[in-house]
Amino acid sequence: MKITIRSRNQITLPEEILKELDLSQGDDFIAAIKDGHLELIPAMLIPKDETYLFTPYWQEAIQQAEKELRENDLEKADSVDEMLYKLDEE
């Protein structure tokens, strides 16, 4: 598949690539050169104060919470105080 660099160093990605990778106008990329080839890696900017959410600890906690939601394996608390008490017990 041929792609041409146009004015202002712009390239246009063919529609079939956009569909296959679920890309749309405004998406960000990281450009990397690997073994003499250009790689465009879809990327998402994350605010600095939210990067902790992508640590292994938080990713595991999020996956566990999603599993509990799917399996309806949740404990009910009637108040914030009761919820905090139950959390302290863990």
FENJOZI-V168916 format. One line per field, one symbol per residue. psi: psi as a letter, one per 20 degrees, with the letter a starting at -180 (. if undefined). A space follows every 10 residues. Layout:
psi: ???
This chain:
psi: pppppaqkkq qppqhhgggh jlqrpiqqqp pqpoljqppo oprpppqhjj hhijqhghgg ggggghghgg jkmqqqpirg ggghghhhh.
